[in-house]
Amino acid sequence: MRIRYWVLILIVLSLVSLFVGVINISVNDLFNLTDAQKQTILISRIPRLITILIAGASLSISGLIMQKLSQNSFVSPTTAGTMESARLGILVAILFFAGASPLLKMAFAFLAALLGTFVFMKILNRIRYKDAIFVPLIGLMFGGIIGSISTFIAYKHDLIQNLASWLIGDFSMVMAGRYELIYISIPLMIIAYLYAHQFSIAGMGEDFSKNLGLKYQQVVNIGLAIVAMTTASVILTVGMIPFLGLIVPNIISIYKGDNIRATLPYTALLGAIIVLACDILGRIVIYPYEIPISVTIGILGSALFIWLLFKKAGRE
Protein backbone atom coordinates (compact mmCIF):
# COMPACT_ATOMS: atom_id res chain seq x y z
CA MET A 1 0.00 0.00 0.00
CA ARG A 2 1.39 3.40 -0.97
CA ILE A 3 2.11 5.93 1.70
CA ARG A 4 -0.58 8.34 0.50
CA TYR A 5 -3.25 5.76 1.36
CA TRP A 6 -1.82 5.44 4.87
CA VAL A 7 -1.96 9.23 5.23
CA LEU A 8 -5.57 9.23 3.98
CA ILE A 9 -6.56 6.59 6.56
CA LEU A 10 -4.85 8.64 9.27
CA ILE A 11 -6.70 11.81 8.24
CA VAL A 12 -10.07 10.03 8.23
CA LEU A 13 -9.48 8.51 11.67
CA SER A 14 -8.28 11.88 12.99
CA LEU A 15 -11.51 13.55 11.86
CA VAL A 16 -13.55 10.76 13.44
CA SER A 17 -11.61 11.18 16.69
CA LEU A 18 -12.54 14.87 16.89
CA PHE A 19 -16.27 14.04 16.86
CA VAL A 20 -16.25 11.07 19.26
CA GLY A 21 -16.76 11.80 22.94
CA VAL A 22 -19.20 12.46 25.77
CA ILE A 23 -20.03 15.97 24.51
CA ASN A 24 -21.84 15.48 21.24
CA ILE A 25 -20.29 17.43 18.32
CA SER A 26 -21.40 16.63 14.78
CA VAL A 27 -20.01 17.75 11.43
CA ASN A 28 -23.03 20.04 11.01
CA ASP A 29 -22.07 21.85 14.22
CA LEU A 30 -18.67 22.93 12.87
CA PHE A 31 -20.01 26.17 11.40
CA ASN A 32 -22.20 26.96 14.38
CA LEU A 33 -20.25 25.87 17.47
CA THR A 34 -21.33 26.88 20.94
CA ASP A 35 -18.73 28.16 23.42
CA ALA A 36 -18.77 24.82 25.23
CA GLN A 37 -18.15 22.93 21.99
CA LYS A 38 -15.30 25.27 21.01
CA GLN A 39 -13.66 24.79 24.40
CA THR A 40 -14.08 21.02 24.13
CA ILE A 41 -12.36 20.90 20.74
CA LEU A 42 -9.54 23.33 21.58
CA ILE A 43 -8.81 22.21 25.14
CA SER A 44 -9.52 18.46 24.94
CA ARG A 45 -10.07 16.93 21.50
CA ILE A 46 -7.20 18.54 19.54
CA PRO A 47 -4.54 18.07 22.30
CA ARG A 48 -5.71 14.48 22.67
CA LEU A 49 -5.41 13.87 18.93
CA ILE A 50 -1.93 15.40 18.78
CA THR A 51 -0.80 13.29 21.75
CA ILE A 52 -2.16 10.11 20.18
CA LEU A 53 -0.38 10.73 16.88
CA ILE A 54 2.98 11.63 18.45
CA ALA A 55 2.88 8.84 21.05
CA GLY A 56 1.98 6.19 18.48
CA ALA A 57 4.62 7.28 15.98
CA SER A 58 7.43 7.84 18.49
CA LEU A 59 6.97 4.56 20.39
CA SER A 60 6.88 2.61 17.12
CA ILE A 61 10.10 4.26 15.95
CA SER A 62 11.69 3.56 19.34
CA GLY A 63 10.83 -0.11 18.96
CA LEU A 64 12.35 -0.14 15.47
CA ILE A 65 15.61 1.38 16.76
CA MET A 66 15.85 -1.07 19.66
CA GLN A 67 15.24 -4.06 17.40
CA LYS A 68 18.03 -2.97 15.08
CA LEU A 69 20.56 -2.20 17.80
CA SER A 70 19.84 -5.43 19.70
CA GLN A 71 19.63 -7.48 16.47
CA ASN A 72 16.42 -9.04 17.74
CA SER A 73 12.95 -8.50 16.30
CA PHE A 74 11.17 -9.00 19.64
CA VAL A 75 12.97 -6.31 21.64
CA SER A 76 11.10 -3.07 22.37
CA PRO A 77 10.64 -0.61 25.26
CA THR A 78 8.01 -3.05 26.60
CA THR A 79 10.26 -6.12 26.53
CA ALA A 80 13.55 -4.49 27.56
CA GLY A 81 12.62 -2.93 30.89
CA THR A 82 12.74 0.60 29.45
CA MET A 83 9.18 1.54 30.44
CA GLU A 84 9.52 0.05 33.91
CA SER A 85 12.81 1.93 34.40
CA ALA A 86 11.20 5.23 33.37
CA ARG A 87 8.38 4.59 35.83
CA LEU A 88 10.92 3.94 38.60
CA GLY A 89 12.63 7.23 37.73
CA ILE A 90 9.34 9.13 38.07
CA LEU A 91 8.71 7.44 41.42
CA VAL A 92 12.16 8.48 42.69
CA ALA A 93 11.49 12.08 41.59
CA ILE A 94 8.18 12.11 43.48
CA LEU A 95 9.80 10.50 46.54
CA PHE A 96 12.72 12.93 46.91
CA PHE A 97 11.10 16.03 45.40
CA ALA A 98 7.49 16.15 46.57
CA GLY A 99 6.56 19.09 44.35
CA ALA A 100 8.61 17.94 41.38
CA SER A 101 7.89 19.80 38.15
CA PRO A 102 7.12 17.86 34.94
CA LEU A 103 10.59 18.69 33.60
CA LEU A 104 12.26 17.30 36.72
CA LYS A 105 10.16 14.12 36.45
CA MET A 106 11.14 13.96 32.79
CA ALA A 107 14.83 14.21 33.68
CA PHE A 108 14.61 11.41 36.27
CA ALA A 109 12.51 9.23 33.95
CA PHE A 110 14.97 9.77 31.09
CA LEU A 111 18.03 8.94 33.20
CA ALA A 112 16.37 5.85 34.69
CA ALA A 113 15.13 4.63 31.29
CA LEU A 114 18.56 5.21 29.76
CA LEU A 115 20.31 3.37 32.60
CA GLY A 116 17.83 0.48 32.47
CA THR A 117 18.20 0.12 28.71
CA PHE A 118 22.01 0.20 28.95
CA VAL A 119 21.92 -2.53 31.61
CA PHE A 120 19.67 -4.65 29.38
CA MET A 121 22.06 -4.22 26.42
CA LYS A 122 25.00 -5.18 28.64
CA ILE A 123 23.13 -8.31 29.72
CA LEU A 124 22.58 -9.16 26.04
CA ASN A 125 26.30 -8.77 25.32
CA ARG A 126 27.09 -11.39 27.98
CA ILE A 127 24.61 -13.94 26.65
CA ARG A 128 25.91 -16.45 24.13
CA TYR A 129 22.58 -18.02 23.24
CA LYS A 130 20.73 -15.10 21.61
CA ASP A 131 17.61 -16.85 20.42
CA ALA A 132 14.86 -14.61 19.02
CA ILE A 133 12.42 -15.77 21.70
CA PHE A 134 14.91 -16.14 24.58
CA VAL A 135 16.09 -12.49 24.49
CA PRO A 136 12.68 -10.81 25.00
CA LEU A 137 11.97 -13.27 27.84
CA ILE A 138 15.10 -11.98 29.57
CA GLY A 139 13.87 -8.44 28.95
CA LEU A 140 10.47 -9.22 30.44
CA MET A 141 12.10 -10.76 33.53
CA PHE A 142 14.39 -7.74 33.84
CA GLY A 143 11.39 -5.42 33.55
CA GLY A 144 9.55 -7.51 36.12
CA ILE A 145 12.41 -7.09 38.61
CA ILE A 146 12.43 -3.31 38.14
CA GLY A 147 8.63 -3.23 38.39
CA SER A 148 8.79 -5.18 41.65
CA ILE A 149 11.32 -2.75 43.09
CA SER A 150 9.05 0.16 42.10
CA THR A 151 6.04 -1.51 43.73
CA PHE A 152 7.99 -2.22 46.93
CA ILE A 153 9.14 1.42 47.21
CA ALA A 154 5.63 2.67 46.44
CA TYR A 155 4.06 0.47 49.13
CA LYS A 156 6.68 1.46 51.68
CA HIS A 157 6.11 5.19 51.16
CA ASP A 158 2.36 5.02 50.47
CA LEU A 159 2.77 6.04 46.82
CA ILE A 160 1.08 3.05 45.19
CA GLN A 161 -1.70 5.21 43.71
CA ASN A 162 0.87 7.53 42.17
CA LEU A 163 2.64 4.53 40.68
CA ALA A 164 -0.61 3.09 39.31
CA SER A 165 -1.33 6.32 37.42
CA TRP A 166 1.84 5.81 35.33
CA LEU A 167 1.10 2.11 34.84
CA ILE A 168 -2.16 2.55 32.92
CA GLY A 169 -1.99 4.40 29.62
CA ASP A 170 -4.99 6.71 29.31
CA PHE A 171 -5.70 9.66 27.00
CA SER A 172 -8.80 10.84 28.85
CA MET A 173 -6.81 13.21 31.07
CA VAL A 174 -4.91 14.80 28.18
CA MET A 175 -5.81 18.45 27.71
CA ALA A 176 -4.21 21.81 26.97
CA GLY A 177 -1.50 22.59 29.50
CA ARG A 178 -0.89 18.94 30.43
CA TYR A 179 0.43 17.36 27.23
CA GLU A 180 3.13 19.69 25.90
CA LEU A 181 6.04 17.48 27.02
CA ILE A 182 5.11 15.04 24.25
CA TYR A 183 6.42 17.56 21.70
CA ILE A 184 9.96 16.57 22.74
CA SER A 185 9.42 13.39 20.71
CA ILE A 186 9.13 15.30 17.40
CA PRO A 187 12.81 16.38 17.11
CA LEU A 188 13.80 12.94 18.41
CA MET A 189 11.94 11.30 15.51
CA ILE A 190 13.71 13.64 13.08
CA ILE A 191 17.09 12.70 14.57
CA ALA A 192 16.13 9.02 14.26
CA TYR A 193 15.42 9.54 10.55
CA LEU A 194 18.75 11.32 10.03
CA TYR A 195 20.61 8.46 11.72
CA ALA A 196 18.59 5.75 9.96
CA HIS A 197 21.49 4.46 7.82
CA GLN A 198 23.82 4.38 10.82
CA PHE A 199 21.28 2.36 12.80
CA SER A 200 20.95 -0.07 9.88
CA ILE A 201 24.73 -0.58 9.78
CA ALA A 202 24.97 -0.88 13.58
CA GLY A 203 22.31 -3.59 13.38
CA MET A 204 24.75 -5.75 11.41
CA GLY A 205 27.03 -6.13 14.42
CA GLU A 206 29.87 -4.30 16.12
CA ASP A 207 32.75 -5.82 14.15
CA PHE A 208 31.08 -5.28 10.77
CA SER A 209 30.18 -1.69 11.69
CA LYS A 210 33.71 -0.83 12.78
CA ASN A 211 35.13 -2.32 9.57
CA LEU A 212 32.93 0.12 7.64
CA GLY A 213 34.29 3.02 9.69
CA LEU A 214 31.17 3.53 11.82
CA LYS A 215 31.56 4.78 15.38
CA TYR A 216 29.51 1.91 16.70
CA GLN A 217 29.25 2.79 20.39
CA GLN A 218 28.41 6.42 19.60
CA VAL A 219 25.56 5.37 17.30
CA VAL A 220 24.26 2.90 19.91
CA ASN A 221 24.35 5.61 22.58
CA ILE A 222 22.40 8.02 20.35
CA GLY A 223 19.81 5.35 19.58
CA LEU A 224 19.32 4.39 23.22
CA ALA A 225 19.09 8.07 24.22
CA ILE A 226 16.32 8.58 21.65
CA VAL A 227 14.46 5.53 22.96
CA ALA A 228 14.84 6.58 26.61
CA MET A 229 13.73 10.19 26.06
CA THR A 230 10.78 9.15 23.91
CA THR A 231 9.63 6.55 26.43
CA ALA A 232 9.95 9.03 29.30
CA SER A 233 7.89 11.70 27.51
CA VAL A 234 5.11 9.25 26.59
CA ILE A 235 4.88 7.74 30.09
CA LEU A 236 4.79 11.18 31.72
CA THR A 237 2.05 12.39 29.37
CA VAL A 238 -0.09 9.29 28.87
CA GLY A 239 1.24 6.35 30.87
CA MET A 240 2.45 2.96 29.64
CA ILE A 241 1.33 1.78 26.18
CA PRO A 242 2.42 -1.86 25.91
CA PHE A 243 3.62 -3.85 22.88
CA LEU A 244 3.27 -0.99 20.36
CA GLY A 245 7.01 -0.69 19.74
CA LEU A 246 7.17 -4.46 19.27
CA ILE A 247 4.35 -5.25 16.87
CA VAL A 248 4.47 -2.26 14.49
CA PRO A 249 8.12 -2.62 13.31
CA ASN A 250 7.60 -6.37 12.83
CA ILE A 251 4.48 -5.87 10.72
CA ILE A 252 6.24 -3.25 8.58
CA SER A 253 9.37 -5.39 8.13
CA ILE A 254 7.27 -8.30 6.85
CA TYR A 255 5.92 -6.21 3.97
CA LYS A 256 8.54 -3.48 3.49
CA GLY A 257 11.87 -5.06 4.43
CA ASP A 258 14.56 -3.95 6.88
CA ASN A 259 15.84 -0.68 5.41
CA ILE A 260 15.21 1.77 8.28
CA ARG A 261 15.31 4.91 6.12
CA ALA A 262 12.62 3.42 3.84
CA THR A 263 10.45 1.83 6.53
CA LEU A 264 10.60 4.55 9.20
CA PRO A 265 7.76 6.70 7.73
CA TYR A 266 5.55 3.61 7.40
CA THR A 267 6.40 2.57 10.97
CA ALA A 268 5.45 6.01 12.30
CA LEU A 269 2.19 6.11 10.32
CA LEU A 270 1.09 2.59 11.27
CA GLY A 271 1.87 3.24 14.93
CA ALA A 272 -0.23 6.41 14.90
CA ILE A 273 -3.06 4.65 13.03
CA ILE A 274 -3.17 1.70 15.47
CA VAL A 275 -3.18 3.93 18.58
CA LEU A 276 -5.81 6.22 17.06
CA ALA A 277 -8.05 3.32 16.02
CA CYS A 278 -7.73 1.67 19.45
CA ASP A 279 -8.50 4.98 21.18
CA ILE A 280 -11.65 5.49 19.09
CA LEU A 281 -12.69 1.89 19.80
CA GLY A 282 -12.12 2.40 23.52
CA ARG A 283 -14.37 5.47 23.49
CA ILE A 284 -17.17 3.71 21.60
CA VAL A 285 -17.40 0.23 23.18
CA ILE A 286 -18.81 1.31 26.57
CA TYR A 287 -19.91 4.83 25.65
CA PRO A 288 -20.13 7.28 27.44
CA TYR A 289 -17.30 5.69 29.47
CA GLU A 290 -13.84 4.87 28.14
CA ILE A 291 -11.57 1.85 28.06
CA PRO A 292 -7.93 2.93 28.74
CA ILE A 293 -5.65 2.75 25.71
CA SER A 294 -3.31 0.37 27.57
CA VAL A 295 -6.14 -2.19 27.71
CA THR A 296 -7.12 -2.04 24.03
CA ILE A 297 -3.50 -1.90 22.83
CA GLY A 298 -2.57 -4.62 25.33
CA ILE A 299 -5.21 -7.01 23.98
CA LEU A 300 -4.30 -6.34 20.34
CA GLY A 301 -0.56 -6.25 21.01
CA SER A 302 -0.40 -9.44 23.05
CA ALA A 303 -2.41 -11.31 20.40
CA LEU A 304 -0.12 -10.07 17.62
CA PHE A 305 2.95 -10.81 19.76
CA ILE A 306 1.88 -14.45 20.16
CA TRP A 307 1.18 -14.64 16.41
CA LEU A 308 4.65 -13.27 15.63
CA LEU A 309 6.24 -15.78 18.03
CA PHE A 310 4.49 -18.70 16.32
CA LYS A 311 5.41 -17.28 12.92
CA LYS A 312 9.07 -17.04 13.95
CA ALA A 313 9.02 -20.54 15.47
CA GLY A 314 7.45 -21.89 12.26
CA ARG A 315 10.29 -20.49 10.18
CA GLU A 316 12.87 -22.16 12.39
C-alpha positions as CSV (number, residue, x, y, z in Angstrom):
1,M,0.0,0.0,0.0
2,R,1.4,3.4,-1.0
3,I,2.1,5.9,1.7
4,R,-0.6,8.3,0.5
5,Y,-3.3,5.8,1.4
6,W,-1.8,5.4,4.9
7,V,-2.0,9.2,5.2
8,L,-5.6,9.2,4.0
9,I,-6.6,6.6,6.6
10,L,-4.9,8.6,9.3
11,I,-6.7,11.8,8.2
12,V,-10.1,10.0,8.2
13,L,-9.5,8.5,11.7
14,S,-8.3,11.9,13.0
15,L,-11.5,13.6,11.9
16,V,-13.6,10.8,13.4
17,S,-11.6,11.2,16.7
18,L,-12.5,14.9,16.9
19,F,-16.3,14.0,16.9
20,V,-16.3,11.1,19.3
21,G,-16.8,11.8,22.9
22,V,-19.2,12.5,25.8
23,I,-20.0,16.0,24.5
24,N,-21.8,15.5,21.2
25,I,-20.3,17.4,18.3
26,S,-21.4,16.6,14.8
27,V,-20.0,17.7,11.4
28,N,-23.0,20.0,11.0
29,D,-22.1,21.9,14.2
30,L,-18.7,22.9,12.9
31,F,-20.0,26.2,11.4
32,N,-22.2,27.0,14.4
33,L,-20.3,25.9,17.5
34,T,-21.3,26.9,20.9
35,D,-18.7,28.2,23.4
36,A,-18.8,24.8,25.2
37,Q,-18.2,22.9,22.0
38,K,-15.3,25.3,21.0
39,Q,-13.7,24.8,24.4
40,T,-14.1,21.0,24.1
41,I,-12.4,20.9,20.7
42,L,-9.5,23.3,21.6
43,I,-8.8,22.2,25.1
44,S,-9.5,18.5,24.9
45,R,-10.1,16.9,21.5
46,I,-7.2,18.5,19.5
47,P,-4.5,18.1,22.3
48,R,-5.7,14.5,22.7
49,L,-5.4,13.9,18.9
50,I,-1.9,15.4,18.8
51,T,-0.8,13.3,21.7
52,I,-2.2,10.1,20.2
53,L,-0.4,10.7,16.9
54,I,3.0,11.6,18.4
55,A,2.9,8.8,21.0
56,G,2.0,6.2,18.5
57,A,4.6,7.3,16.0
58,S,7.4,7.8,18.5
59,L,7.0,4.6,20.4
60,S,6.9,2.6,17.1
61,I,10.1,4.3,16.0
62,S,11.7,3.6,19.3
63,G,10.8,-0.1,19.0
64,L,12.4,-0.1,15.5
65,I,15.6,1.4,16.8
66,M,15.8,-1.1,19.7
67,Q,15.2,-4.1,17.4
68,K,18.0,-3.0,15.1
69,L,20.6,-2.2,17.8
70,S,19.8,-5.4,19.7
71,Q,19.6,-7.5,16.5
72,N,16.4,-9.0,17.7
73,S,13.0,-8.5,16.3
74,F,11.2,-9.0,19.6
75,V,13.0,-6.3,21.6
76,S,11.1,-3.1,22.4
77,P,10.6,-0.6,25.3
78,T,8.0,-3.0,26.6
79,T,10.3,-6.1,26.5
80,A,13.6,-4.5,27.6
81,G,12.6,-2.9,30.9
82,T,12.7,0.6,29.5
83,M,9.2,1.5,30.4
84,E,9.5,0.1,33.9
85,S,12.8,1.9,34.4
86,A,11.2,5.2,33.4
87,R,8.4,4.6,35.8
88,L,10.9,3.9,38.6
89,G,12.6,7.2,37.7
90,I,9.3,9.1,38.1
91,L,8.7,7.4,41.4
92,V,12.2,8.5,42.7
93,A,11.5,12.1,41.6
94,I,8.2,12.1,43.5
95,L,9.8,10.5,46.5
96,F,12.7,12.9,46.9
97,F,11.1,16.0,45.4
98,A,7.5,16.1,46.6
99,G,6.6,19.1,44.4
100,A,8.6,17.9,41.4
101,S,7.9,19.8,38.1
102,P,7.1,17.9,34.9
103,L,10.6,18.7,33.6
104,L,12.3,17.3,36.7
105,K,10.2,14.1,36.5
106,M,11.1,14.0,32.8
107,A,14.8,14.2,33.7
108,F,14.6,11.4,36.3
109,A,12.5,9.2,34.0
110,F,15.0,9.8,31.1
111,L,18.0,8.9,33.2
112,A,16.4,5.9,34.7
113,A,15.1,4.6,31.3
114,L,18.6,5.2,29.8
115,L,20.3,3.4,32.6
116,G,17.8,0.5,32.5
117,T,18.2,0.1,28.7
118,F,22.0,0.2,28.9
119,V,21.9,-2.5,31.6
120,F,19.7,-4.7,29.4
121,M,22.1,-4.2,26.4
122,K,25.0,-5.2,28.6
123,I,23.1,-8.3,29.7
124,L,22.6,-9.2,26.0
125,N,26.3,-8.8,25.3
126,R,27.1,-11.4,28.0
127,I,24.6,-13.9,26.6
128,R,25.9,-16.4,24.1
129,Y,22.6,-18.0,23.2
130,K,20.7,-15.1,21.6
131,D,17.6,-16.9,20.4
132,A,14.9,-14.6,19.0
133,I,12.4,-15.8,21.7
134,F,14.9,-16.1,24.6
135,V,16.1,-12.5,24.5
136,P,12.7,-10.8,25.0
137,L,12.0,-13.3,27.8
138,I,15.1,-12.0,29.6
139,G,13.9,-8.4,29.0
140,L,10.5,-9.2,30.4
141,M,12.1,-10.8,33.5
142,F,14.4,-7.7,33.8
143,G,11.4,-5.4,33.6
144,G,9.5,-7.5,36.1
145,I,12.4,-7.1,38.6
146,I,12.4,-3.3,38.1
147,G,8.6,-3.2,38.4
148,S,8.8,-5.2,41.7
149,I,11.3,-2.7,43.1
150,S,9.0,0.2,42.1
151,T,6.0,-1.5,43.7
152,F,8.0,-2.2,46.9
153,I,9.1,1.4,47.2
154,A,5.6,2.7,46.4
155,Y,4.1,0.5,49.1
156,K,6.7,1.5,51.7
157,H,6.1,5.2,51.2
158,D,2.4,5.0,50.5
159,L,2.8,6.0,46.8
160,I,1.1,3.1,45.2
161,Q,-1.7,5.2,43.7
162,N,0.9,7.5,42.2
163,L,2.6,4.5,40.7
164,A,-0.6,3.1,39.3
165,S,-1.3,6.3,37.4
166,W,1.8,5.8,35.3
167,L,1.1,2.1,34.8
168,I,-2.2,2.6,32.9
169,G,-2.0,4.4,29.6
170,D,-5.0,6.7,29.3
171,F,-5.7,9.7,27.0
172,S,-8.8,10.8,28.8
173,M,-6.8,13.2,31.1
174,V,-4.9,14.8,28.2
175,M,-5.8,18.5,27.7
176,A,-4.2,21.8,27.0
177,G,-1.5,22.6,29.5
178,R,-0.9,18.9,30.4
179,Y,0.4,17.4,27.2
180,E,3.1,19.7,25.9
181,L,6.0,17.5,27.0
182,I,5.1,15.0,24.3
183,Y,6.4,17.6,21.7
184,I,10.0,16.6,22.7
185,S,9.4,13.4,20.7
186,I,9.1,15.3,17.4
187,P,12.8,16.4,17.1
188,L,13.8,12.9,18.4
189,M,11.9,11.3,15.5
190,I,13.7,13.6,13.1
191,I,17.1,12.7,14.6
192,A,16.1,9.0,14.3
193,Y,15.4,9.5,10.6
194,L,18.7,11.3,10.0
195,Y,20.6,8.5,11.7
196,A,18.6,5.7,10.0
197,H,21.5,4.5,7.8
198,Q,23.8,4.4,10.8
199,F,21.3,2.4,12.8
200,S,21.0,-0.1,9.9
201,I,24.7,-0.6,9.8
202,A,25.0,-0.9,13.6
203,G,22.3,-3.6,13.4
204,M,24.7,-5.8,11.4
205,G,27.0,-6.1,14.4
206,E,29.9,-4.3,16.1
207,D,32.8,-5.8,14.2
208,F,31.1,-5.3,10.8
209,S,30.2,-1.7,11.7
210,K,33.7,-0.8,12.8
211,N,35.1,-2.3,9.6
212,L,32.9,0.1,7.6
213,G,34.3,3.0,9.7
214,L,31.2,3.5,11.8
215,K,31.6,4.8,15.4
216,Y,29.5,1.9,16.7
217,Q,29.3,2.8,20.4
218,Q,28.4,6.4,19.6
219,V,25.6,5.4,17.3
220,V,24.3,2.9,19.9
221,N,24.3,5.6,22.6
222,I,22.4,8.0,20.4
223,G,19.8,5.3,19.6
224,L,19.3,4.4,23.2
225,A,19.1,8.1,24.2
226,I,16.3,8.6,21.6
227,V,14.5,5.5,23.0
228,A,14.8,6.6,26.6
229,M,13.7,10.2,26.1
230,T,10.8,9.2,23.9
231,T,9.6,6.5,26.4
232,A,9.9,9.0,29.3
233,S,7.9,11.7,27.5
234,V,5.1,9.3,26.6
235,I,4.9,7.7,30.1
236,L,4.8,11.2,31.7
237,T,2.1,12.4,29.4
238,V,-0.1,9.3,28.9
239,G,1.2,6.3,30.9
240,M,2.5,3.0,29.6
241,I,1.3,1.8,26.2
242,P,2.4,-1.9,25.9
243,F,3.6,-3.8,22.9
244,L,3.3,-1.0,20.4
245,G,7.0,-0.7,19.7
246,L,7.2,-4.5,19.3
247,I,4.3,-5.2,16.9
248,V,4.5,-2.3,14.5
249,P,8.1,-2.6,13.3
250,N,7.6,-6.4,12.8
251,I,4.5,-5.9,10.7
252,I,6.2,-3.3,8.6
253,S,9.4,-5.4,8.1
254,I,7.3,-8.3,6.9
255,Y,5.9,-6.2,4.0
256,K,8.5,-3.5,3.5
257,G,11.9,-5.1,4.4
258,D,14.6,-4.0,6.9
259,N,15.8,-0.7,5.4
260,I,15.2,1.8,8.3
261,R,15.3,4.9,6.1
262,A,12.6,3.4,3.8
263,T,10.5,1.8,6.5
264,L,10.6,4.5,9.2
265,P,7.8,6.7,7.7
266,Y,5.5,3.6,7.4
267,T,6.4,2.6,11.0
268,A,5.4,6.0,12.3
269,L,2.2,6.1,10.3
270,L,1.1,2.6,11.3
271,G,1.9,3.2,14.9
272,A,-0.2,6.4,14.9
273,I,-3.1,4.6,13.0
274,I,-3.2,1.7,15.5
275,V,-3.2,3.9,18.6
276,L,-5.8,6.2,17.1
277,A,-8.0,3.3,16.0
278,C,-7.7,1.7,19.5
279,D,-8.5,5.0,21.2
280,I,-11.7,5.5,19.1
281,L,-12.7,1.9,19.8
282,G,-12.1,2.4,23.5
283,R,-14.4,5.5,23.5
284,I,-17.2,3.7,21.6
285,V,-17.4,0.2,23.2
286,I,-18.8,1.3,26.6
287,Y,-19.9,4.8,25.7
288,P,-20.1,7.3,27.4
289,Y,-17.3,5.7,29.5
290,E,-13.8,4.9,28.1
291,I,-11.6,1.8,28.1
292,P,-7.9,2.9,28.7
293,I,-5.6,2.8,25.7
294,S,-3.3,0.4,27.6
295,V,-6.1,-2.2,27.7
296,T,-7.1,-2.0,24.0
297,I,-3.5,-1.9,22.8
298,G,-2.6,-4.6,25.3
299,I,-5.2,-7.0,24.0
300,L,-4.3,-6.3,20.3
301,G,-0.6,-6.3,21.0
302,S,-0.4,-9.4,23.0
303,A,-2.4,-11.3,20.4
304,L,-0.1,-10.1,17.6
305,F,2.9,-10.8,19.8
306,I,1.9,-14.5,20.2
307,W,1.2,-14.6,16.4
308,L,4.7,-13.3,15.6
309,L,6.2,-15.8,18.0
310,F,4.5,-18.7,16.3
311,K,5.4,-17.3,12.9
312,K,9.1,-17.0,14.0
313,A,9.0,-20.5,15.5
314,G,7.4,-21.9,12.3
315,R,10.3,-20.5,10.2
316,E,12.9,-22.2,12.4
